[in-house]
Amino acid sequence: MLDAHFCLDVPAGFDDSDAETGVHPIARKLFLGTTAVEVFRKAHEWLREQSVCLVDVSWTLLDGEGEPYTLSIYFTFEPDPEDT
């Protein structure tokens, strides 16, 4: 059973049949830290153990926060070799 918090709600009649411009689900994971080195270490360790394709990254510095360095990684899941 799917967790409703991790599902994309699509309006009735939504047409995503165009292969060139269709909707492509992309996941995002946040890494927070007190230093840039800590954030990149956390991301590296997590990515090393995942079967994902990194699509993009975003870097943010949040002044006044306990862990101000934030790295967002955007990725897609690698297809299962048995499905190809």
Secondary structure, DSSP 8 states (H G I E B T S, - for coil): ---GGGS----TT-----TTT-----EEEEEEESSHHHHHHHHHHHHHT--EEEEEEEEEE-TTSSS-EEEEEEEEE---GGG-
